[in-house]
Amino acid sequence: DERFAILRINDNDKRGNALYFRNENQGEKQFTPIVGDISEDSFHVVDNAGDRFLIQTNRDAPNAKVILYDPKQPGVENSTLILPERSEPLAGISTAGRKLLVSYLKDVTTRVVVTDYNGNAENEIVLPGVGSARGFGGERGDAYVFYTYTAMDVPPTIFRYDLPTQTSTLFRSPEIPGFRSADYESKEVFFHSKDGTRIPMFLVYRRGVSLNGMNPTLLYGYGGFRVTLQPDFSALRLAWLEQGGVYAQVNLRGGTEYGEKWHEAGMRLNKQNVFDDCIAAAEWLITNGYTSAERLAVSGVSNGGLLVGAVINQRPDLFRAALPAVGVMDMLRFQKFTAGAAWVSDYGSSDDETQFQYLLGYSPLHNIRAGTTYPAVMVTTADHDDRVVPAHSFKYAATLQEKVAPSRPALIRIDTDSGHGSSNLAKAIEETADTYAFLFHNLGIEPKF
């Protein structure tokens, strides 16, 4: 109701935050602490209920819960539990019509429950399919909200949800010339990583694909910083699928697909789990006939570029091509440049002796093996990337070109006047075209038009 200003304070070395409020209606100048100390626990105000605050937190609840905090009884330990932790991670909360619209992740797909402000469940929103849904927010007096639904083979489609009747109706669907969802198939599969952990992965491809081990396949992953890769649609991906390619998006540890414990299992001294998960995904795709090592490529962006660099160092035999984009490749010095200090909470730091040894063990730059036959590699970066400075990619590409066997290309593509991603649509299309040309050439694809 715009009565309160909320202040969150973070620290690079910790995952949590402090939380303060100030009553604007009363002209308060100072912020009052709800949680004054920064710890590993996060706190986020969802809304206020009168003078009290609904707060989402993962304190003593790795999958998150919602509490009702009363400033008249300071201390979050004195709060009332509104939404207890569930086995499915709480992915987000929106408010509208004096309702809470609570999104959970069920094996990385969206489930949305409507409750009142006391946490009493009223109904589950029936979504169009097994995919991702976002939005749902509105004003307190609204009788309906809008949300966007998408899946690997369904472009983002807007629906209107009526709160009193609990029904969804199509509001707007995009028009993509030449594309029909019915021509494609998507599915979620599960496999086991090196330590036995069950890992989900989403696949999309043209209907009728033959599991003969000959399909060109692009494996994409991230695995870090609480980033959850839900099933989504990409128009740029269509050029790959139209040529008979399989696209695989794997949900590595390090994200929050299964809550904070999933994140912790892929961070700091557990980072090797992320690489093991990706390697296991590649092996599953080969074993189940989707592709072969000669027709498989791996890609990742930023932290995902680190993933690609580490994985092809450890298992160069599994891939024919690799696309590390704007990657964190020097794990011994990343914290010394631009935004790098903020990543210590996830990676650790070489300033610590134990963490130094662990980081050295997988750092992509420092583990390139001389004389080894690597996949064909195309590194991509940009001259104005002030998040992951291009020096990471420069050093990595130069070391590849110096050390690896020359039978396959080791290239670097440096965009100009762009940062941690293309600065406009034309540049994005140009980079995508170069990427697909590289993959088509190295995976033996003869484009059909």
Backbone torsions as a table, in degrees:
resi	resn	phi	psi	omega
1	ASP	NA	14.3	174.5
2	GLU	64.9	23.6	175.9
3	ARG	-87.1	-22.8	-170.4
4	PHE	-121.5	143.0	166.8
5	ALA	-101.3	134.5	-178.0
6	ILE	-113.0	135.0	-179.5
7	LEU	-122.4	124.8	173.7
8	ARG	-112.3	138.9	179.7
9	ILE	-125.9	127.2	-179.1
10	ASN	-114.7	163.0	178.1
11	ASP	-132.9	135.8	-177.2
12	ASN	-58.1	-30.1	-173.4
13	ASP	-86.7	-7.5	-177.0
14	LYS	-131.3	155.1	-175.8
15	ARG	-87.0	-18.1	-174.9
16	GLY	-93.0	-166.2	-177.9
17	ASN	-152.7	156.9	168.3
18	ALA	-89.5	160.0	-175.3
19	LEU	-141.0	130.4	-178.5
20	TYR	-133.3	161.8	174.2
21	PHE	-138.6	160.1	175.9
22	ARG	-144.4	133.4	-179.6
23	ASN	-85.1	106.0	-177.9
24	GLU	-69.7	-33.7	-179.2
25	ASN	-63.5	-29.3	-178.7
26	GLN	-95.9	7.0	176.5
27	GLY	67.5	26.2	-178.7
28	GLU	-65.8	139.5	178.4
29	LYS	-98.7	-31.3	-177.5
30	GLN	-97.7	148.1	174.7
31	PHE	-88.9	139.9	178.5
32	THR	-100.3	131.5	-177.6
33	PRO	-74.4	135.4	163.8
34	ILE	-92.9	-48.6	171.5
35	VAL	-130.2	110.0	-172.5
36	GLY	-86.5	-22.2	-177.0
37	ASP	-105.5	140.8	176.1
38	ILE	-86.5	126.3	179.8
39	SER	-130.4	-157.5	176.0
40	GLU	-86.2	0.4	-176.1
41	ASP	-100.6	141.9	-179.3
42	SER	-104.2	150.5	-179.9
43	PHE	-139.8	134.3	-177.6
44	HIS	-143.7	125.8	178.4
45	VAL	-76.5	124.0	178.1
46	VAL	-85.0	-46.7	-178.9
47	ASP	-170.6	170.5	171.3
48	ASN	-108.2	144.4	174.4
49	ALA	-115.7	92.5	-171.0
50	GLY	68.4	-124.3	179.7
51	ASP	-93.8	3.6	-179.3
52	ARG	-106.4	161.7	-174.5
53	PHE	-120.8	132.1	168.4
54	LEU	-84.4	123.2	-173.0
55	ILE	-127.1	127.9	172.2
56	GLN	-89.4	131.1	-178.8
57	THR	-148.3	155.7	173.8
58	ASN	-109.2	14.8	176.4
59	ARG	-65.9	122.9	-177.5
60	ASP	57.2	23.1	-179.4
61	ALA	-156.1	83.0	-175.9
62	PRO	-55.6	-28.1	178.3
63	ASN	-92.5	4.2	174.4
64	ALA	81.7	150.1	177.8
65	LYS	-146.3	173.1	177.3
66	VAL	-124.8	131.2	179.8
67	ILE	-120.8	159.7	174.9
68	LEU	-109.7	114.4	-174.6
69	TYR	-101.7	130.9	179.2
70	ASP	-110.9	114.2	179.9
71	PRO	-59.1	-19.9	178.3
72	LYS	-75.2	-13.6	176.1
73	GLN	-128.3	73.6	-173.2
74	PRO	-56.6	152.1	-178.9
75	GLY	104.8	118.1	-177.9
76	VAL	-63.6	-20.1	177.7
77	GLU	-67.9	-16.5	178.6
78	ASN	-94.2	5.5	-177.1
79	SER	-76.6	164.2	176.8
80	THR	-97.3	132.6	178.7
81	LEU	-75.9	122.1	-179.4
82	ILE	-101.7	-50.9	176.6
83	LEU	-122.7	106.8	179.9
84	PRO	-68.6	159.6	176.0
85	GLU	-60.3	141.2	175.9
86	ARG	-116.3	170.7	177.3
87	SER	-68.2	-25.7	175.5
88	GLU	-90.2	137.0	178.6
89	PRO	-62.9	141.5	173.4
90	LEU	-81.0	113.9	-172.8
91	ALA	-91.2	-22.1	-179.3
92	GLY	170.0	159.8	-180.0
93	ILE	-133.7	132.8	171.2
94	SER	-117.8	161.7	178.7
95	THR	-128.1	145.4	175.4
96	ALA	-170.4	145.6	176.0
97	GLY	55.0	31.5	-177.2
98	ARG	58.5	35.0	174.3
99	LYS	-124.2	155.4	169.4
100	LEU	-100.7	127.7	175.8
101	LEU	-109.4	104.8	-166.0
102	VAL	-106.1	120.5	-179.6
103	SER	-97.8	128.9	174.6
104	TYR	-117.3	158.3	176.0
105	LEU	-106.0	119.1	174.6
106	LYS	-110.2	102.9	-174.6
107	ASP	50.6	45.4	172.4
108	VAL	75.8	3.6	175.6
109	THR	-107.2	155.2	-170.7
110	THR	-82.0	136.5	167.0
111	ARG	-128.6	135.1	-176.1
112	VAL	-124.5	125.3	179.7
113	VAL	-114.1	136.9	176.3
114	VAL	-100.6	128.3	178.3
115	THR	-132.4	166.0	170.0
116	ASP	-86.0	-179.6	-175.3
117	TYR	-73.0	-5.2	173.7
118	ASN	-96.6	1.3	178.0
119	GLY	88.3	7.8	179.9
120	ASN	-79.3	119.5	-178.1
121	ALA	-69.5	136.3	179.4
122	GLU	-110.3	-40.5	178.5
123	ASN	-170.3	165.6	171.5
124	GLU	-106.0	135.2	178.4
125	ILE	-74.5	126.3	179.1
126	VAL	-81.9	113.0	-178.7
127	LEU	-87.1	161.0	-176.8
128	PRO	-64.5	-22.0	-178.5
129	GLY	-173.4	-167.6	179.4
130	VAL	-91.5	99.2	-176.6
131	GLY	-162.1	-144.5	-177.7
132	SER	-119.7	140.7	177.7
133	ALA	-134.2	137.6	-179.4
134	ARG	-139.9	157.1	178.8
135	GLY	118.4	-123.6	173.8
136	PHE	73.7	-7.8	-175.6
137	GLY	-80.2	154.9	177.3
138	GLY	-167.5	-168.0	178.9
139	GLU	-93.4	166.1	-176.3
140	ARG	-65.3	-26.9	-179.5
141	GLY	-93.3	2.7	-176.3
142	ASP	-74.1	145.2	175.7
143	ALA	-103.1	-4.6	178.5
144	TYR	-150.1	161.2	177.2
145	VAL	-136.3	168.1	175.2
146	PHE	-115.2	148.0	172.6
147	TYR	-143.1	158.2	178.6
148	THR	-110.0	128.9	177.0
149	TYR	-113.3	137.9	176.8
150	THR	-148.1	159.3	174.3
151	ALA	-146.2	177.7	-177.2
152	MET	-60.4	-28.3	-179.5
153	ASP	-118.3	16.5	179.5
154	VAL	-129.6	115.9	179.2
155	PRO	-66.4	157.1	-177.5
156	PRO	-54.0	119.3	-174.3
157	THR	-122.7	132.5	-174.7
158	ILE	-94.3	131.5	176.6
159	PHE	-120.6	150.4	172.4
160	ARG	-104.1	129.2	178.9
161	TYR	-111.7	124.0	-179.0
162	ASP	-92.5	117.6	-175.5
163	LEU	-65.9	-45.9	-178.7
164	PRO	-65.2	-40.0	-177.1
165	THR	-92.5	-10.1	177.8
166	GLN	59.6	40.3	-178.4
167	THR	-127.1	149.3	175.9
168	SER	-107.8	141.8	174.4
169	THR	-132.8	146.5	179.0
170	LEU	-65.3	129.2	177.8
171	PHE	-104.7	-46.8	179.6
172	ARG	-159.7	134.0	174.8
173	SER	-121.7	142.9	-177.4
174	PRO	-73.9	153.9	175.1
175	GLU	-106.5	118.5	179.0
176	ILE	-118.4	105.9	-176.4
177	PRO	-54.3	129.8	176.0
178	GLY	83.0	-5.3	-177.7
179	PHE	-103.2	133.4	172.5
180	ARG	-132.5	125.3	179.9
181	SER	-56.2	-33.4	-177.0
182	ALA	-64.2	-18.3	-180.0
183	ASP	-79.8	-7.3	-174.5
184	TYR	-125.1	160.0	178.8
185	GLU	-130.7	136.7	174.0
186	SER	-129.1	152.1	179.6
187	LYS	-154.3	160.1	171.9
188	GLU	-108.9	131.1	178.5
189	VAL	-122.6	165.6	179.9
190	PHE	-133.0	145.0	176.8
191	PHE	-145.7	173.7	-178.3
192	HIS	-112.2	135.6	178.9
193	SER	-80.5	-176.4	-175.2
194	LYS	-57.5	-37.3	-178.4
195	ASP	-93.8	10.0	177.0
196	GLY	92.8	-2.7	-179.6
197	THR	-67.9	135.8	179.5
198	ARG	-79.8	124.8	-174.4
199	ILE	-119.6	132.4	176.0
200	PRO	-89.9	155.1	177.7
201	MET	-152.1	138.2	178.5
202	PHE	-103.6	138.0	179.4
203	LEU	-122.9	146.6	172.4
204	VAL	-144.5	141.5	-177.2
205	TYR	-167.2	168.2	176.7
206	ARG	-67.3	143.7	178.4
207	ARG	-60.7	145.7	177.8
208	GLY	89.1	8.4	179.9
209	VAL	-61.6	139.5	-179.3
210	SER	-95.2	131.6	-179.9
211	LEU	-85.8	69.4	-176.9
212	ASN	-110.2	8.4	179.7
213	GLY	77.3	9.0	-173.5
214	MET	-111.3	0.8	-174.9
215	ASN	-79.6	127.8	172.9
216	PRO	-63.1	131.1	-172.1
217	THR	-133.0	135.7	177.9
218	LEU	-113.6	117.7	-179.4
219	LEU	-101.5	123.6	-177.7
220	TYR	-119.2	137.3	177.5
221	GLY	-150.8	168.8	179.1
222	TYR	-134.5	-75.6	171.5
223	GLY	75.1	62.5	176.5
224	GLY	172.5	167.5	170.2
225	PHE	55.7	29.5	178.6
226	ARG	64.9	15.8	-179.9
227	VAL	-78.7	123.7	179.5
228	THR	-103.5	123.7	178.8
229	LEU	-94.3	91.7	175.7
230	GLN	-83.5	161.0	178.4
231	PRO	-61.3	132.0	-179.2
232	ASP	-145.8	172.8	-177.0
233	PHE	-111.7	144.9	176.0
234	SER	-138.0	122.0	176.6
235	ALA	-65.8	-34.7	178.3
236	LEU	-64.8	-25.6	179.9
237	ARG	-71.1	-21.3	-175.1
238	LEU	-60.2	-36.0	179.9
239	ALA	-60.0	-32.8	176.9
240	TRP	-73.1	-46.0	-177.2
241	LEU	-67.5	-36.5	-179.7
242	GLU	-63.8	-24.8	179.8
243	GLN	-91.4	13.5	177.9
244	GLY	87.9	10.7	-179.6
245	GLY	-77.6	150.0	171.9
246	VAL	-102.1	135.3	177.1
247	TYR	-114.0	128.2	-178.3
248	ALA	-123.5	125.7	179.3
249	GLN	-116.5	111.7	-171.8
250	VAL	-102.0	139.2	-177.9
251	ASN	-97.3	84.1	-176.9
252	LEU	-73.8	157.0	171.6
253	ARG	-63.8	155.0	-173.5
254	GLY	112.2	-24.6	171.7
255	GLY	-88.6	-162.5	177.0
256	THR	-122.6	32.7	178.4
257	GLU	-56.5	-32.1	176.7
258	TYR	-125.3	32.1	174.2
259	GLY	92.7	-173.6	-173.7
260	GLU	-65.2	-29.8	177.8
261	LYS	-64.9	-33.1	176.9
262	TRP	-66.5	-39.0	176.4
263	HIS	-64.0	-49.7	-177.5
264	GLU	-61.9	-30.2	-179.5
265	ALA	-71.4	-8.5	-179.9
266	GLY	-126.0	20.9	-177.5
267	MET	-121.5	162.2	177.1
268	ARG	46.7	-120.3	-174.6
269	LEU	-75.5	3.1	174.6
270	ASN	-106.7	9.9	-173.4
271	LYS	-61.4	-28.8	-179.9
272	GLN	-60.0	-27.8	177.0
273	ASN	-56.6	-37.7	-179.3
274	VAL	-61.6	-45.2	-179.2
275	PHE	-68.2	-39.4	177.0
276	ASP	-61.9	-39.8	178.6
277	ASP	-61.7	-43.4	-179.0
278	CYS	-66.6	-42.2	177.5
279	ILE	-61.2	-43.0	179.0
280	ALA	-63.8	-35.6	177.2
281	ALA	-62.9	-44.5	178.8
282	ALA	-61.9	-43.3	179.9
283	GLU	-64.2	-38.2	179.0
284	TRP	-64.0	-44.1	-179.8
285	LEU	-61.0	-37.1	179.3
286	ILE	-73.9	-46.7	-178.0
287	THR	-61.5	-34.4	-176.3
288	ASN	-93.0	12.5	168.9
289	GLY	82.4	6.4	178.3
290	TYR	-71.3	-33.7	-174.9
291	THR	-158.6	-170.1	174.7
292	SER	-140.1	170.5	179.7
293	ALA	-61.1	-27.4	179.8
294	GLU	-80.1	-9.6	-177.0
295	ARG	-124.4	15.5	-175.1
296	LEU	-113.0	132.2	175.3
297	ALA	-121.3	152.3	178.3
298	VAL	-124.4	140.5	-178.4
299	SER	-141.6	155.9	177.6
300	GLY	-169.8	154.6	-175.3
301	VAL	-121.8	133.9	175.9
302	SER	64.8	-113.2	172.1
303	ASN	-58.4	-30.2	174.4
304	GLY	-69.5	-27.9	173.4
305	GLY	-66.3	-39.4	172.0
306	LEU	-57.4	-45.7	178.0
307	LEU	-53.9	-50.0	-178.1
308	VAL	-61.1	-46.3	-179.3
309	GLY	-60.5	-42.1	-179.2
310	ALA	-69.5	-41.3	-175.7
311	VAL	-67.9	-41.3	-179.2
312	ILE	-75.9	-18.7	169.2
313	ASN	-68.8	-41.7	-174.4
314	GLN	-81.5	-34.7	-179.6
315	ARG	-138.0	67.2	-180.0
316	PRO	-63.7	-20.4	-177.6
317	ASP	-73.7	-14.8	-173.6
318	LEU	-84.2	-16.1	-169.8
319	PHE	-130.5	146.7	175.7
320	ARG	-97.0	-22.6	180.0
321	ALA	-148.1	154.4	-178.2
322	ALA	-144.2	142.4	-176.8
323	LEU	-130.5	80.6	174.9
324	PRO	-82.9	116.0	-175.9
325	ALA	-108.2	131.7	178.9
326	VAL	37.2	49.7	-171.3
327	GLY	-84.2	155.3	172.7
328	VAL	-88.7	98.1	-168.9
329	MET	-104.4	-22.4	179.1
330	ASP	-107.9	95.2	-174.4
331	MET	-79.4	-4.3	179.5
332	LEU	-92.9	-16.0	-175.9
333	ARG	-131.3	5.9	-174.2
334	PHE	-58.4	-33.1	-174.8
335	GLN	-74.6	-5.0	-175.4
336	LYS	-96.3	0.6	-176.3
337	PHE	-128.9	136.2	173.6
338	THR	37.2	-117.8	-173.0
339	ALA	-79.0	-0.9	-172.2
340	GLY	-58.2	-32.9	-178.5
341	ALA	-59.5	-28.0	-178.8
342	ALA	-73.0	-11.6	-176.7
343	TRP	-93.0	-4.6	-178.7
344	VAL	-59.6	-33.5	-179.3
345	SER	-61.3	-28.2	-179.4
346	ASP	-98.2	-38.2	-175.0
347	TYR	-94.0	-26.2	-163.3
348	GLY	85.8	-168.7	-176.0
349	SER	-146.8	143.9	177.1
350	SER	-69.5	-9.7	175.8
351	ASP	-70.9	-17.4	175.1
352	ASP	-97.4	130.8	-172.1
353	GLU	-61.4	-45.3	-179.5
354	THR	-64.8	-44.6	180.0
355	GLN	-67.7	-33.3	176.2
356	PHE	-55.6	-49.7	-177.9
357	GLN	-62.7	-39.1	-179.8
358	TYR	-67.9	-45.5	179.2
359	LEU	-61.9	-41.5	178.6
360	LEU	-60.9	-31.3	-176.9
361	GLY	-67.5	-23.7	-179.6
362	TYR	-126.6	-5.0	-177.3
363	SER	-50.8	121.0	-176.0
364	PRO	-54.8	-42.4	-178.2
365	LEU	-63.4	-40.2	-170.9
366	HIS	-89.8	-1.8	-177.7
367	ASN	-120.6	17.4	172.9
368	ILE	-68.9	126.2	-173.5
369	ARG	-98.7	121.0	-177.5
370	ALA	-61.1	137.4	175.2
371	GLY	81.2	-6.6	-178.7
372	THR	-77.0	143.3	174.5
373	THR	-82.2	108.6	-179.3
374	TYR	-94.3	163.6	168.6
375	PRO	-61.0	162.7	167.8
376	ALA	-63.1	130.2	-174.0
377	VAL	-122.6	130.2	169.2
378	MET	-122.2	106.1	177.4
379	VAL	-80.8	137.6	174.8
380	THR	-124.6	139.6	177.4
381	THR	-155.0	-175.2	179.9
382	ALA	-144.2	150.3	-172.5
383	ASP	-70.4	-18.9	-178.7
384	HIS	-113.5	25.2	177.8
385	ASP	-75.6	106.7	179.4
386	ASP	-101.1	8.9	172.5
387	ARG	-93.7	-66.1	170.4
388	VAL	-104.4	99.4	-172.8
389	VAL	-57.0	141.9	-175.2
390	PRO	-62.5	-14.2	176.6
391	ALA	-56.5	-32.1	175.8
392	HIS	-55.4	-52.0	-177.5
393	SER	-70.7	-36.8	179.5
394	PHE	-59.8	-51.3	-177.9
395	LYS	-64.0	-41.1	-178.1
396	TYR	-64.6	-47.7	-179.3
397	ALA	-64.3	-40.7	179.9
398	ALA	-63.7	-39.7	-179.7
399	THR	-69.5	-39.8	174.6
400	LEU	-57.4	-49.3	-177.3
401	GLN	-64.7	-28.9	179.3
402	GLU	-76.5	-40.0	-165.8
403	LYS	-102.4	-36.5	-167.6
404	VAL	-80.5	161.3	178.5
405	ALA	-60.7	137.5	-171.5
406	PRO	-80.5	9.3	-174.4
407	SER	-70.1	-20.8	180.0
408	ARG	-129.0	149.8	-174.5
409	PRO	-70.3	146.5	170.5
410	ALA	-128.3	99.4	-171.5
411	LEU	-113.5	160.5	170.6
412	ILE	-133.2	133.3	177.3
413	ARG	-111.9	118.8	-175.6
414	ILE	-112.8	110.2	177.8
415	ASP	-76.7	151.3	178.8
416	THR	-110.6	147.7	179.6
417	ASP	56.7	34.3	173.3
418	SER	-131.4	164.6	-180.0
419	GLY	-116.4	-127.8	-178.0
420	HIS	-82.4	51.0	-175.0
421	GLY	144.2	160.6	-177.4
422	SER	-62.6	140.0	-175.2
423	SER	-84.1	-10.5	175.2
424	ASN	-157.5	172.7	-174.8
425	LEU	-64.0	-40.3	-179.0
426	ALA	-59.8	-43.3	179.1
427	LYS	-65.9	-37.6	178.3
428	ALA	-62.5	-41.7	179.4
429	ILE	-67.3	-41.2	178.7
430	GLU	-61.6	-44.4	179.6
431	GLU	-65.9	-40.4	178.0
432	THR	-62.4	-41.8	178.4
433	ALA	-61.8	-43.8	178.6
434	ASP	-64.7	-39.4	179.8
435	THR	-63.1	-47.5	-180.0
436	TYR	-66.5	-37.9	177.1
437	ALA	-59.9	-41.7	178.3
438	PHE	-63.0	-45.4	-179.5
439	LEU	-66.8	-44.9	-179.1
440	PHE	-58.1	-44.0	-177.8
441	HIS	-65.4	-44.5	-172.8
442	ASN	-85.0	-17.5	176.3
443	LEU	-101.2	2.4	176.2
444	GLY	74.1	36.4	179.5
445	ILE	-96.8	127.5	173.8
446	GLU	-97.7	105.8	-174.1
447	PRO	-59.4	141.3	176.8
448	LYS	-112.4	133.4	-178.2
449	PHE	-121.2	NA	NA
